[in-house]
Amino acid sequence: MEIVVGVDELCQACPLCRDNRCQSPEGDEEEVRKWDSIIFNGLGVSVGTTLTASAWRELIRQKSPLDFCCRCRLSSYCDIVAEYTI
């Protein structure tokens, strides 16, 4: 899987992706790109980085939790945050 700018395979499957843009009421395309950048910086990767799914999981496991994880509004749903806050 490769990091790309804009809509990727995951985005295309989402019903909130319309006209090749995120149309979520909780965060539009610009918000998504902002968070992508924060996450990529935390993982130490950039656009164009290509890894297998298992390599991505391992990288995320090694780098978790990222600095913002415990402040994330979705942290109550995240197994990674739960693992580090118990």
Phi, psi and omega in degrees: 000137183246140174285125178234161174270131178095199185293130178242190181301319179295316181298319184299332180279348184278133179292345179272358176269110180227143181055037178062029179217151173288128180243026182293138176291344180268356180166116183278189184306317181295321178295318178299315180295324177298312180292323175304314181298317179297315181293315180298318177299317179296326179275348181075032179236170180217172178307135181099344177297131179235125177221160173287164179302318180292325177292321176298315179300317180295317178299315179297318178299316181294321186270350185280150354279146175288162185308321185271353189307314185286346178262354183293139180292346178259008186300332180291344179261356191261122178294327181295313180295316180302321181298327184262355183246003180279000000 
